[in-house]
């Protein structure tokens, strides 16, 4: 790809990333773009579903859709929800706008970094936004008690959290979110934005939508576009008690949803199994991609339960230059987070994608960060895992549905309680174990089912070997050497068993 295929200035025009269409126009439609910026579901809809949509395209474009109540009733029938508690919008952003206009009177507290509309929208209407900084040293982990204390100190009347959070993908366990709702029962409103919650596999029961239906001051927000990889359709919904939902519904136009949204909603009932399979495949890809990124010297990978992964570049490296380089030289579009409040341009958000695309990303990252001789040389260090017999098994198991060979895909250690990762009887114990590297008591952070051997999957070792042999001066202390042997405890699993390179400084308790 030629370096002048796209003007980097397009990427710097405003605080939001340019659309895919804007990038295509800027390259005269010739850009072979791999999008690691916009969080999509690469496995859903299926090609067959796209074929169905294509077959009805003329009718979709020519005829009016049904009213919002009709489309909402079908969605609720599919998802098992009460239509009186559900309001559909033309994208979750429309619902955020009306929540701000109708229910946020004075102030709103939210962690940062987070989805930009939760800070920008209330500021645009003159509200005070109280920003609760999540700390890199703690992996941007959200702590309920600290947030509640912050809300009390600032006197905030509305509180908002995204779960999982965007851009880092941090997940707050359901029981902790419920505890927060209990503490903030006296606020005007508490919003839990669950736009990416379907991608979570940390526990079996994740949503607090059932709580929102019966609480006086809670709204749960959902984004169908993010879940289904269909951002262009613009459809989302919220769940709240009937009285609160009625306030929002009354403000919306009767025909605020388009015909594409209607057709897709009516397709969902027939394709729920395909959607569930897409989530399983994406969770698999997320784990593999996290391990691959963590193998790059100096690159810090943060634990994620979303369909994206946040990384921090090595010291002295800036995400703006990397973003421009990747799109010019490799046709790879990434999200640089310098314009997100609470973040800097040293952070990137990378969407989880299939292995063929990830290999292209790794080649670009290696070339830019380490000055490798040529992309072709680095590419040789990354085998094609799509056709590998070990791709679906992270420690040599043949069951691609289970991370440790169990038949119950919701339980990572085979425990009968899906909330307990180490077999504890206490459902809340999965994030309270003393050994953060253990799913089922294993002492080796590379082992998912209690074994002490390394995973059979070898891409991380091969790429690390290449980098170590060519860039020995750049290898970070504690990371693996050229033979794949550990030089220290550089990689530890987070509380969900994901791997991240550990900073060498002491961490707060």
N, C-alpha and C positions, 0 to 999 in steps of 0.2 A: 504494500500500500504506500502510495506517495505521501510525503510529509505535508503536502499542501492540499490533501483531500478534504480538509475541513478547517475552518477558521476557529482557532481556540477562543477567540473573543466571544463567540456565541455562548461559550460555557460560563462566561463571567458577567452576563448582562443583568441578572437579578439574583435574588436569594434562592430561587428554586431552580432545579435542574431543567434544562431545555427538554422539550418533549422529543420522543422518538421521531415524530414527523418533522420537527424543526431540523433535527440532525440529518435526516434523509434529504430534505430540501437543500440544506447547506452543502451537501456533497453531490448534488445533482442526481440523487437517487442511486449513486454508484457505491455507496459505503456498505461494505460487508460488516455489519455491526453486531457484536455480541454484547448484550445489555446486562451488565452486572449492577446497574443503578436502580431500575424500577423493580420493586419486589413483586414478582409474579410466581405463579405455580406452573412450572414447565410441563407438568404431566396432566393438566386439566385446563379446559375441556380436552377430551380425547379427539383424535382425528375424525372419528365417526361423528362426534357431536358437531364439530366444525362443518362436516359435510351436511348435517341436518340443517344447520343455520344457513349455509350457503344456498341450500335448496329452497329456503323460504325468504331469501333476501328481498325479492321484489315485493312480496306482501308486507314485509317488515318496514320497508321504506315508503310504501304507498299509503298505508292505512293507519288510522289513529289507534293508539293502544287503549286497553281498558283503563278504567279509572284506578287510582291507587288502592282503593279499598278492595277491589277484585283481585289485584296482583298480591296484595298483602295477605288476603285470605288464603290464597294458594300456597304462599311461602309458609304460613303458619301451619297449614295442614301437613306440609312436608316435614317441617321441623318439630311439630308437636307443641306449638305455642298458641296462646290465647290472642286472637286478633285485637282485643281491646287493650292489650298491653304492648302492642307492637306498632311502630310508625316507620314506614319506609321513606327514604329520601333519595334524591338524585345524587348519590354518592354520600359517604359519611361526612364529607366537608359541608354539605348543605345542612345536615343535622347539627353539626358543630356551630354553624352560623346562627341557626335559630335557637339553640340552647343558650348561646351568648346573649342574643337580643332579648329573649323572653325570661331567662332564669338567673343570669348573672347580673346582679345589681351594683355591687361595689368592687369586689376583689375576688381573685381566683389564685389559688396556690397549686403549683405543679412542679414535679421534679424536672430538672434539666441535666443533660440534653434530653429532648423528647420531640414528638411530632410538632412541627413548627406552628400549625394552626392553633394549637392550644395556648401558645403564648401570643402569637401575632393577632389572632381574631379579637380577643378581649382588649388588647392594647389599641387596636384600631377604633374601638368604640369607647375609648376613654376610661376603661377599667384599670385598676391596679393589679398587676400580676406579681405575685410573690413566688420567687424562683428558688426552689430547694435543690442545691447543687449535689448531684451524685458524684462520688469520688472515684477517680481512676484507681487509686491505691486499693480500693475495696471492689474492684471489678465493676464499678457502677451499680453495685447492689443496692436495692431499695430496702430500707429498714422502717417498718411501720411505726415503731415507737418514736424514732427520731423525726419522722415526717409529721406525726400527730403533734409532737412538741413544737415543731416549727409552725404549724398551722395555728396553734394556740398563741404562740408568741407574736405572730404577725396579725392576728385577728382576722384571718381570711374567712370569708363566708361561703366560698365554693372551693372544693378540692377535686383535682383531676389526676388520675394516673393512667398510664398506658401499660397493659399487661398482655403479652410481653412488651417491653419498652422498645421504642424506635428512637435512636438507631442501634442500640447495643444488643437488643434481644434478650435482656434480662427478664426472668420470670419470677413472679411472686406467687408462692403456693396459695392455693385457694383458701385454706384456713386462715392464712395471714391477711388476705384481702377482707374476709368476713370480719376478722378482728378489727381491722381498720374501720370498716363500716359501723361497727358497734361503737367505737370511740368517737366517731364523727356524726352521730345520730342527730346532733343539735344544729348542724350546718344547714344552710339553705339548700345545698345540693352537693352530692358526691357523684362524680362520673368515673366509671371504669371503662376505658377504651380497650375493647377486646378484639380490635381489628385483625390481629395476627394470632389469636388464641388457638385456632384450629391446627396450627403447626406444632403446638406444644405436645411433647410425649413424655414429660417428666412425671406426670401422674395421670390417672385415668379420668378423674373428674376435675375439671379446670374452671368452668365458667361460674360466675355469680349471678347469671341472669335470673335464676330462680329466686334469689334474694331481692333483686330489683323489683320483681313483680309484687312483693308484699311490703317493701319498706317505703316510708313516706318521702324520702329525699334521695333516692338512688336511680341513676340511669346507667345502663350498660349499652355500649355502642359496638356495632358490628359492621364490617366492611365485606360485602360479597365480592366486590371487585378484587380485593387483595387475596381473599381465600381462593377464588376460582381463576385468578390470573386474567381477569377481564376488566382492566381499569377503564377501558374505553366505553363500557356500557354505563358506568356511573350509577351504581345502586348499592345502598347500604340500609341498615335499619337500627333502631334502638328498642330496648326493652325497659319498661318502667311500670309503676302501678297505673291502673286505668285512668285516674284523675290527672296524673302528671303527663301521661301519654296523650291525653285528650288536648291538653294545652298546646303541645307541639303540633299535633295533627291539625288542629284548627287553623294554624298559621300557614300551612302548606297549600299550594295549588291542588286542585282536584286531580289534574293530569300532570303530576310532576315526574312521572316515570315514563320512559320511552318504550317503543315496541320491542327493541332488542331485550330490554330488561324483562318484559313480560314473557317472551318466548323462552328465555333461559330459565326463568323461575319455574315455568311449567315443564321444562326438560329435567329439572333436578330430581324429581321423584323417580324417574326411570334410571338415573345414573348415580345413585348414592354409593354403590359398591365401587365404581370407578373413581369416585372422589376419595373414598377412604383409601384406596390403593395409591392414589397420587400422594396422599399425606405420608404413607409409609415409605414410598420411594424418596420423597424429599427429606425425611428424617435420616434415611441412609446416606444420602448425598451430603447432608449437613455435617454428619460425623466425619466422613472421609475428607471433605473439603477443609474442615477445621484442622484435622491432623496434617494435611498437606501444607496449609498456610503456617502452622506452628513449626514446621520443619525449616522455614526460611530464617536464617540467622538475623537476630535483631528485631524481627517482626513479632509484635505481641498480639495474640489472638484472645478475644474476650468470649466468655461462655455465652451461648445464644440458644434460645428456644423459638426464635422466629425463623422466617425463610430468608434470613440474611445473617451475615457475620461481620462484626466490627473489628478492625485491626488498627494497631498503632504502628506507624512507620518508625524505623530506627532514628535515633537522634541525628539531627542535621538534615533530615529528609522532609520535604514538604509535599503535601498531597496535591497541590495545584499543579506543580510541575509534572508529577507522576500521572495525574489524570490526563493532562494534555498530551503527554508522551504516549500513553496507552491508546488513546483514541486516534492519534495521528499515525503511529507506527504499527499498531497491532489491531486496530479496529475494535478495541475493548473499551466500553463505557462504564466508568465506576463513579460512585458517589463520594466526593470529597466533602468532609463535614465541617469545614471551617466556618460556614455561615450558619451553623446550628448553635444556638445559645448554649453555653456550658461545654462546648467542644472547641477544637482547634483544627487547623488544616493538616495536622499530623495524623488525623484519624480518617479512615475510609470505612464506608459501609459497603459490603460486597454481597450481592444477592446469591443465594445458593442455586447452582445450576448443575446440569449433568457433566460427566467427566470430560467429554470432548471439549466443552467450553472452558472448563477449569484448567485444562492443560494449556490452552491458549493464554489464559490469565497468568498462570505461573511462569510461562516463558517471558511474557512482558515484564512481570515483576522482577524476575531474576536479571533480565537484561538491564533494567533501569537501576535497581538497587545495588547490584554487584558488578556491573560492567562486564558481563560475560562476553566471550568472543563473538558469538553469534546466536541468534535465537535457535537455529538448527541444532547447535551443540547442546544447548540446555534442553531442548525438546527430547533429545536422545536419552536424557536421564529420567524421563517421565514415561513409563510404559502405558500402553493402551489398556486401561482397566475395564473398559466396557465389555471386552470379550474375555476378561480374565475369570477363571473359575473361582478366584478368591474375592472377587469384587463385592459379592453380597455377604461375605463373612469376615468379620473383623478379627477373629481368632481361630480361623480354620474351620468353623462350623459350616455345615452345608445348608442349614435352614436360613434362607434369606429373610424370613419374616421376623426372626428373633435375634437380638444382639448377643444372646448367650445360648442360643439353641432351644430356648423354651418355646412351647407352642402358644402360650398366651403372650401376644405381642404387647400387651399393656403392662406386663410385669417383667422388669429387666433381670430380676434375680430369681424368678420363679415363685416369689412369695404370693400367697393367696390374697393378701391385702395389697392392692395396686399402689397404695400410697407409701408402702414401706420398701425401701430399696435394699435394706440389709436384713430383711426377714424379721424386723422388730414388730412386736404386737401393737405398738403405739403407731397409729396412722400418721402422726405428725413427726415421726422420728426420722423420716428420710433425709431431712436437711439438718438433723441434729447429731449425726454420727460423729464420733471423734476422729475417725479415719476418713478424710475426704476423698481418698483414692479408692475406696472400696464400695462396690455394688453389693457384693455378697461376702464380704470379709476378706477379699483378696488383698494382699500386701503389695502387689505389683500394679502400678497405675495403668499399665498397658493391658491388663487382663480383665475381661468383663464377666467371666463366670467362675472366678475363684482360682483359675490356673495361674501359674507364675511364669509361663512362657510368653514370649513376645508375640504380637499378632502375626499371622501369616501374611497379611497384607504388607507389601514391601515398597510401595512408591515413596513413602516418607524417607526410608533409609537410603534409597537410591538417589533421590534428589539431594538429601543431606550429604551423602558421600561425594556427589559431584561438586557441591558448593564448597565442602571442606577441602577437597583436593585442589580446587582452583582458586579458592579465596581463603586460604588458611589464616591470613592475618585478620580477616573479618569475622571469624567464628566467635560467637559470644561465649564467654566462659560458662560452663555448665551444660552446653549443648553437645550433641553427639559429634564424635570425630569422624574421620573419613571412612572408618570401618563400620560405622553405625553403632559403635560402643559408646556408652554414656560417659561423659566427663564430669558428671555430677547431676544433681537433681534439678534439671532445667525444665522438665515438663511434669506438671502435676494435674490431676483431674479436678474439675470444679465439683460442686455438689451434685451435678447431674452426670458426672463421669465424662464430661467433655475435656479436651486437653487444651492447655494454654501454656505458653512459655512464661516462666515465673521471673519477675524482676528480682534482682539480687538484694535490693534494699529490704530492711525489716518492714513488715506489715503491721498495722495496728490490730489489736485484738478484736 
